[in-house]
Amino acid sequence: MDKSKIVKLFSNMCCSSCKSDFDENSISIKRREKDLLVLKIKCSKCGKSFGLAFLGIDVLDVKEDETPLEIKECPLPITTDDVIDAHNFIDKLQKDWTKYIPDELKN
């Protein structure tokens, strides 16, 4: 398998800790099936682990001029106010809080 095509998928991303670009040494293929790749992502400069990536695409079909992954705007990080609001919501639930869980999810 041409690992350079996999590295290209991550070419517009970098380590959130040291800002180094991901390179061939940052990505290790853990498993490949027909329509699935399981990759381990780890910064080759500072060693920060980004866990596993599950790609449901055929990397070999990526064209030379394509960049199939793009960084998109993410929602804002959770704030302390968000945590306090969640705590207050949970704190106000009564003993019968399970009534809010759909029946199909209850055991």
HELIX and SHEET records of a PDB file:
HELIX    1   1 LYS A    3  LEU A    9  1                                   7    
HELIX    2   2 GLU A   24  SER A   26  5                                   3    
HELIX    3   3 VAL A   59  ASP A   61  5                                   3    
HELIX    4   4 THR A   80  LYS A   92  1                                  13    
HELIX    5   5 TRP A   97  TYR A  100  5                                   4    
HELIX    6   6 ASP A  103  LEU A  105  5                                   3    
SHEET    1   A 3 ILE A  27  GLU A  33  0                                        
SHEET    2   A 3 LEU A  36  LYS A  42 -1                                        
SHEET    3   A 3 SER A  49  LEU A  55 -1                                        
END                                                                             
